[in-house]
Amino acid sequence: FGFDDKIYVKRLQMIPDKLLVISDNTNYREWSITKDNECRFGVFGKVLISQTQSLKRHN
């Protein structure tokens, strides 16, 4: 997704009144996108497969 002219690959979770942005990397904290700044947000795609040491398939 994009936010403020930056592109991210993160997990997104809808919770009441905001969208929670979650990183698999524990060095990065969660943050949120609210209705006040949703005009700065856009989804470009969905990660289907990622690979580290083992192959993971995402639904």
C-alpha positions, -999 to 999 in steps of 0.1 A, spaced: 0 0 0 10 36 -3 9 63 23 23 99 19 42 90 -13 59 60 3 52 23 -5 49 -3 22 45 -41 24 28 -46 58 -1 -64 73 -33 -44 76 -60 -50 102 -93 -32 104 -103 -22 139 -130 3 150 -123 38 135 -89 30 121 -67 7 100 -38 -9 120 -4 -12 101 16 -42 114 51 -52 105 65 -87 107 98 -72 117 97 -66 154 121 -37 151 92 -16 137 62 -5 159 26 -7 148 9 25 136 -25 33 124 -43 51 96 -75 70 107 -104 85 88 -87 119 91 -58 107 69 -73 80 48 -71 103 17 -33 98 19 -37 60 17 -41 36 -12 -38 -2 -18 -18 -13 -48 -17 -51 -44 -16 -81 -22 14 -103 -13 6 -139 -23 39 -156 -17 70 -147 3 103 -165 8 128 -165 36 145 -198 46 112 -216 39 84 -208 14 53 -193 29 20 -191 10 -5 -163 21 -42 -166 17 
